[in-house]
């Protein structure tokens, strides 16, 4: 059975854009904040936001790359024993935010980060297959419309 993302790939224009995206990504990116190399996908703020549905595949290659840790307002929501916790000082500190919102963000962002760890071991996947299942479904729906 096909996954929603495989269906999305069938659209030819989508595939062309995807190839352009992949070619760009192979060049590697420098962090927009600290200027260092973003070496692993699990360090990438860009890909984390992509897998949780905050960035469209079409804009992936035009969006600036950053280290996850260089975007602490997002990284603070990763709660995993293999991720050293990030804290934010100031108004975006999650300890000062609405508890329900924080719980939802932690669930989503942590799943997204674990997904990045997963796809980093699956070179056969295309970029369109990286996102979380509900995000893939949404992409497939939009590609078909
Ligand atoms: Zn950085």
Boltz pocket constraint, residues with backbone or C-beta under 6 A from the ligand:
constraints:
  - pocket:
      binder: B
      contacts: [[A, 31], [A, 32], [A, 33], [A, 34], [A, 35], [A, 36], [A, 66], [A, 67], [A, 70]]
      max_distance: 6.0
